[in-house]
Amino acid sequence: IWLDRDGTAPKESRIARAARRLQIVVGADVANSHAKQVALLTVVNLAVKCFAAPVQVIAPDSVWAARTLVRVSLQSTLGNALEELGGQRHLEGVDPDRVHILLGDANPRRLSLRITFDGWKVSVGPAAQVARLPERPWCALAPLAAAAVAVGEVFASFARISVAAARRAIGFSLWRPDLPDDSSDSIGGAIDEAPVELSCFGLGHLGQAYLWALACLPLSTTKGSRIYLCDDDLVESPNLETGALLNSDTLGHPKTRVVSEWLMKRGFDTRLIERFVDGNYRRSDREPVIALSGFDDNEARQWLTQAGFPLIFDSGLGGEVGTFDSVAVHTWPNRRPAADLWPLESAQARREREERARRRAEANQGYGALAPDECGRVLVAGKSVAVPFVEHSSRADFGFV
């Protein structure tokens, strides 16, 4: 973002991000709440990657010593789980001049950005504007989404992406995103069942987000689970700051095997498909009926609709400075043809995109510091802008049937 917008070298932006680091103030009620622990652990995981620095956690002893209730961590205590993800206990109080995140029944400060939820409803905003909701734990995806939105707001404010970031109230319903968040029908109902047989295609930002979310669900058991994982890429260094399940130890390993190990340690059974999805791919009758798609290519999305899955949930991200925080969500079958939902890039559009990258590489001094030759600079200029919090929730174009 800063490279494209300001010509700032990546090393300088990383230093600035680490200096900003995020603080979260946690109430005592988080100790015994699965839903609030989902929010806390998600904030820490995403913010460590966003800011390239530990998250400072301000919490009472009871929270630090509490039993970990969420399957995303195997640590027995919440304090150890937070440290494993990159949280750091902070005893010196809140920085009075920076926005921080507030969770649970802790007392709000001047620049507190509150996370709250109720059923399927999500609410994030300055504590002076946003009152706590009843926080009924009917859907663990609501506190997860609230956590992602809050991290995104702090990041957008820090990176000067939006003057309204961290100053506005944001509310929506995961149950009925088409309704105003204050509608009585937007709260939804308590989850009684969840699928534990799924196929996940693409294990980048979105694929890992799907699986982090799956592990956040309060499943009574993972017995009988079967998660098919399809990807043919290795973990590369740029993936570490955007993939929810990755760390430096996973570099160079196939994404399927890294993600499989993470899931199996948490009790899920997995199957690996290490191949490229093309027009010949077909689902067998023994495979799960639900597919989660997180591809970065519309042609692969179109191919997947021909593979024989009765139900597909697909998400896609923007990749440029003006669109990086947008998420498009569609389901299949759909009233619209696959070619309309996921149009292929024309030769002319591809030439225009490549020309934009070339002009950016020539005019932006930041790219000159990255690569000595024109081809190298153009290659970097063509890479997508990527941040981890978008994989959970952001501006969305919901295409549900």
C-alpha positions in Angstrom: 0.0 0.0 0.0 2.6 2.5 1.1 4.9 1.5 -1.8 2.3 2.1 -4.4 0.9 5.2 -2.8 3.9 6.9 -1.2 7.0 5.3 -2.7 7.9 4.0 0.8 10.4 1.1 0.8 9.0 -2.1 2.4 11.7 -2.1 5.1 10.6 1.4 6.2 7.0 0.5 6.2 7.7 -2.6 8.3 9.6 -0.6 10.9 6.6 1.9 11.0 4.1 -1.0 11.4 6.1 -2.5 14.2 6.4 0.8 16.0 2.6 1.2 15.9 1.8 -2.2 17.3 -1.7 -2.8 18.6 -3.0 -2.9 22.2 -6.1 -4.7 23.4 -7.8 -4.2 26.8 -9.6 -7.3 28.0 -12.3 -7.7 30.6 -12.5 -10.4 33.3 -15.6 -11.9 31.7 -13.4 -13.1 28.7 -11.9 -15.8 31.0 -15.0 -18.1 30.9 -16.5 -17.1 27.5 -15.8 -19.2 24.4 -17.1 -16.5 22.1 -15.0 -13.7 23.6 -11.9 -15.9 23.5 -12.6 -16.3 19.8 -12.5 -12.6 19.4 -9.4 -12.2 21.5 -7.4 -14.9 19.8 -8.4 -13.7 16.4 -7.4 -10.1 17.2 -4.0 -11.2 18.3 -3.4 -13.5 15.4 -4.3 -11.0 12.8 -2.8 -7.9 14.4 0.6 -9.6 14.9 0.7 -10.2 11.1 -0.7 -6.7 10.2 1.8 -4.8 12.4 4.8 -7.2 12.4 5.0 -6.9 16.1 3.6 -8.5 19.3 0.2 -7.4 20.4 0.2 -5.9 23.9 -2.6 -7.5 25.9 -3.9 -5.7 29.0 -5.9 -8.2 31.0 -6.4 -9.3 34.6 -4.7 -12.3 36.1 -7.9 -14.4 35.8 -7.9 -14.0 32.0 -4.2 -14.9 31.7 -4.7 -18.0 33.8 -8.0 -19.1 32.3 -8.5 -22.4 30.5 -8.3 -22.1 26.7 -11.8 -22.7 25.4 -11.2 -22.4 21.6 -9.7 -25.1 19.5 -7.4 -22.8 17.5 -4.8 -23.1 20.2 -3.7 -26.3 21.9 -2.3 -24.5 24.9 -4.0 -25.3 28.2 -4.2 -21.7 29.5 -5.3 -18.6 27.6 -2.2 -16.7 28.5 0.0 -19.4 26.9 -2.3 -19.4 23.8 -1.9 -15.6 23.5 1.8 -15.8 23.8 2.0 -18.6 21.2 0.1 -16.4 18.7 2.3 -13.4 19.5 0.5 -11.7 22.4 2.5 -10.0 25.0 1.3 -9.2 28.5 1.4 -5.5 29.1 1.4 -4.1 32.6 2.1 -0.4 31.9 -1.3 0.7 30.9 -2.9 2.0 27.7 -1.1 4.4 25.4 -3.5 7.4 25.8 -2.7 8.8 22.3 -3.5 5.7 20.2 -6.7 3.8 19.4 -6.8 0.5 21.1 -9.3 -2.4 21.0 -11.7 -3.1 23.9 -13.2 -6.5 24.6 -15.6 -7.6 27.4 -16.4 -5.8 30.6 -13.2 -3.8 30.9 -13.7 0.0 31.4 -13.5 2.0 28.2 -10.8 4.7 27.8 -10.8 7.8 25.6 -9.7 6.0 22.4 -11.3 2.5 23.0 -12.6 0.8 19.9 -15.2 -1.6 21.2 -15.8 -5.2 19.9 -19.3 -6.5 20.6 -21.8 -9.0 19.1 -25.1 -10.7 19.7 -26.1 -13.9 18.0 -25.1 -13.3 14.4 -24.9 -9.5 14.8 -21.5 -7.7 14.7 -20.8 -4.2 16.1 -17.5 -2.4 16.2 -16.8 1.3 16.9 -15.7 3.9 19.5 -16.9 2.9 22.9 -18.5 6.4 23.3 -20.7 5.6 20.3 -21.2 1.8 20.5 -22.9 0.3 23.5 -22.3 -3.4 24.4 -24.7 -5.8 22.9 -26.0 -8.8 24.9 -23.2 -10.9 23.4 -25.3 -14.1 23.3 -22.9 -16.8 21.9 -25.2 -18.2 19.2 -22.6 -18.0 16.4 -18.9 -18.0 16.9 -18.4 -16.4 13.5 -19.8 -13.1 14.9 -17.1 -12.4 17.4 -14.6 -13.6 14.9 -15.8 -11.1 12.3 -15.9 -8.3 14.8 -12.3 -9.0 15.7 -11.3 -8.8 12.1 -13.2 -5.6 11.5 -11.6 -4.0 14.5 -8.1 -4.9 13.4 -8.9 -3.5 10.0 -10.2 -0.3 11.4 -7.0 0.3 13.5 -4.8 -0.6 10.5 -6.8 1.7 8.1 -6.5 4.6 10.6 -2.8 4.0 11.0 -2.1 3.6 7.3 -4.1 6.7 6.4 -6.4 4.7 4.2 -9.6 6.2 5.6 -10.2 9.3 7.8 -13.3 7.7 9.2 -11.5 4.5 10.3 -11.8 3.8 14.1 -14.1 6.8 14.4 -17.3 5.2 12.9 -19.8 2.7 14.1 -19.9 -0.4 12.0 -22.8 -2.9 12.3 -24.1 -5.8 10.2 -25.6 -9.3 10.5 -24.0 -12.5 9.2 -27.4 -14.1 9.3 -29.1 -11.5 7.1 -26.5 -9.1 5.7 -29.3 -7.6 3.5 -31.1 -6.2 6.6 -30.2 -3.2 8.8 -28.2 -4.5 11.8 -30.9 -3.1 14.2 -33.6 -5.3 12.6 -35.0 -7.9 15.0 -34.7 -10.5 12.2 -30.9 -9.9 11.9 -29.9 -11.7 15.1 -30.5 -15.2 13.7 -30.7 -18.3 15.8 -28.3 -20.5 17.8 -26.2 -22.9 15.8 -27.2 -26.5 16.5 -25.3 -28.2 13.7 -22.2 -27.5 11.6 -20.8 -29.4 8.7 -17.6 -31.4 9.5 -17.2 -32.8 5.9 -15.9 -30.1 3.6 -13.7 -29.6 0.6 -11.5 -26.5 0.7 -10.0 -25.3 -2.6 -7.2 -22.8 -2.4 -5.2 -22.6 0.9 -4.1 -19.0 0.8 -5.7 -16.1 2.7 -9.2 -17.3 2.3 -8.7 -21.0 2.6 -6.9 -20.6 5.8 -9.5 -18.2 7.1 -12.3 -20.8 6.4 -10.4 -23.3 8.5 -9.5 -20.9 11.3 -13.2 -20.2 11.5 -14.1 -23.9 11.4 -11.8 -24.4 14.4 -13.4 -21.5 16.2 -16.8 -23.3 16.2 -17.7 -24.8 19.6 -18.0 -28.3 18.2 -18.7 -30.9 20.8 -16.5 -33.4 18.9 -14.5 -33.5 15.6 -15.1 -37.3 15.4 -16.3 -38.2 11.9 -14.8 -35.0 10.4 -13.3 -35.2 6.9 -11.7 -32.1 5.4 -10.4 -32.3 1.8 -7.6 -29.8 1.2 -6.8 -28.8 -2.4 -3.8 -26.7 -3.4 -0.5 -27.2 -5.3 1.6 -24.3 -3.9 4.4 -24.1 -1.4 4.5 -21.6 1.5 6.5 -18.5 0.5 7.6 -15.6 2.7 4.9 -13.2 1.6 2.3 -15.7 2.8 3.5 -15.5 6.4 1.9 -12.1 7.1 -1.4 -13.0 5.5 -2.1 -16.6 6.2 -3.9 -17.2 9.5 -2.3 -20.7 10.0 1.3 -20.0 9.0 4.6 -19.2 10.7 8.2 -19.1 9.7 8.6 -22.9 10.4 6.3 -23.6 7.5 8.3 -21.9 4.8 9.0 -24.1 1.8 6.5 -26.7 2.7 3.4 -27.6 0.7 0.4 -25.6 1.9 -1.7 -28.8 2.0 0.6 -30.5 4.4 1.0 -27.5 6.7 -2.7 -26.9 6.9 -3.4 -30.7 7.3 -1.0 -30.9 10.2 -2.7 -27.9 11.9 -6.1 -29.4 11.5 -5.2 -32.9 12.6 -3.6 -31.6 15.8 -7.0 -30.1 16.5 -8.8 -33.4 15.9 -10.0 -33.0 12.3 -9.3 -35.8 9.8 -8.0 -34.6 6.4 -7.4 -35.7 2.8 -5.0 -34.0 0.5 -5.4 -33.1 -3.2 -2.1 -31.7 -4.4 -3.0 -30.7 -8.0 -4.1 -27.8 -10.1 -7.9 -27.5 -10.6 -8.7 -27.5 -14.3 -11.7 -28.3 -16.5 -11.2 -32.0 -16.0 -11.6 -31.9 -12.2 -14.6 -33.9 -10.9 -16.0 -34.6 -7.5 -16.5 -38.3 -6.7 -19.6 -39.5 -4.9 -17.5 -40.2 -1.8 -16.3 -36.7 -1.4 -18.0 -33.9 0.7 -21.0 -32.2 -0.9 -20.0 -28.7 0.2 -17.0 -26.9 -1.2 -15.3 -23.8 0.1 -13.5 -21.9 -2.6 -10.7 -19.3 -2.0 -9.1 -19.2 -5.4 -7.3 -16.1 -6.8 -8.3 -17.0 -10.3 -11.7 -16.7 -11.9 -11.0 -19.5 -14.4 -10.5 -22.0 -11.6 -13.8 -20.8 -10.1 -15.6 -21.5 -13.3 -14.0 -24.9 -13.5 -15.1 -25.7 -10.0 -18.8 -25.1 -10.8 -18.5 -27.9 -13.4 -17.0 -30.4 -10.9 -20.3 -31.7 -9.5 -20.5 -30.1 -6.0 -24.1 -29.5 -4.9 -23.1 -26.4 -3.0 -20.1 -24.1 -3.3 -19.3 -21.0 -1.2 -16.8 -18.8 -2.9 -14.9 -15.7 -1.7 -12.6 -13.4 -3.6 -10.4 -10.4 -2.6 -9.4 -7.2 -4.3 -5.7 -6.8 -5.0 -5.0 -3.1 -5.5 -4.7 -0.1 -3.3 -8.3 0.9 -4.0 -9.8 -2.6 -3.6 -7.6 -4.6 -1.2 -10.2 -4.4 1.6 -13.1 -5.6 -0.5 -14.5 -9.1 -0.4 -16.9 -10.6 -2.9 -19.0 -13.6 -1.6 -21.0 -15.8 -3.9 -22.8 -19.2 -3.7 -23.3 -21.8 -6.4 -25.8 -22.8 -7.8 -26.7 -19.2 -8.6 -29.2 -17.5 -10.8 -26.4 -15.9 -12.7 -24.1 -17.9 -15.1 -20.6 -18.7 -13.8 -19.1 -16.6 -16.6 -21.1 -13.5 -15.3 -20.2 -14.1 -11.6 -16.5 -14.7 -12.3 -15.7 -13.0 -15.7 -12.3 -13.8 -17.2 -9.8 -11.0 -17.8 -9.8 -10.0 -21.5 -6.5 -9.6 -23.4 -7.1 -5.9 -23.4 -7.7 -5.7 -19.7 -4.6 -7.7 -19.0 -2.5 -5.4 -21.2 -3.9 -2.4 -19.4 -3.2 -3.9 -16.0 0.4 -4.7 -17.0 0.8 -1.2 -18.4 -0.3 0.2 -15.1 2.2 -1.9 -13.3 5.0 -0.8 -15.7 4.2 2.9 -15.3 4.1 2.4 -11.5 7.5 0.7 -11.5 9.0 3.4 -13.7 7.6 6.4 -11.8 7.8 5.2 -8.2 11.2 5.5 -6.6 10.3 2.8 -4.1 10.3 0.2 -6.8 13.8 1.3 -7.9 15.2 0.3 -4.5 13.6 -3.2 -4.7 15.0 -4.4 -8.0 17.9 -3.2 -10.2 16.3 -4.2 -13.5 13.0 -3.2 -15.2 11.6 -6.8 -15.3 12.1 -7.2 -11.6 10.4 -3.9 -10.8 7.5 -4.6 -13.0 7.1 -8.1 -11.4 6.9 -6.6 -8.0 4.5 -3.8 -9.1 2.1 -6.4 -10.4 1.8 -8.2 -7.1 -1.4 -8.0 -5.1 -1.9 -5.8 -2.1 -2.7 -8.2 0.8 -3.6 -7.9 4.5 -4.8 -10.7 6.8 -7.9 -9.1 8.4 -9.7 -8.9 5.0 -10.0 -12.7 4.9 -12.5 -12.6 7.8 -14.7 -9.6 7.1 -14.7 -6.3 5.3 -16.7 -4.5 2.7 -18.6 -7.3 1.1 -20.6 -7.9 -2.1 -22.8 -10.7 -1.0 -24.1 -12.8 -3.8 -26.2 -15.3 -1.9 -29.2 -17.0 -3.5 
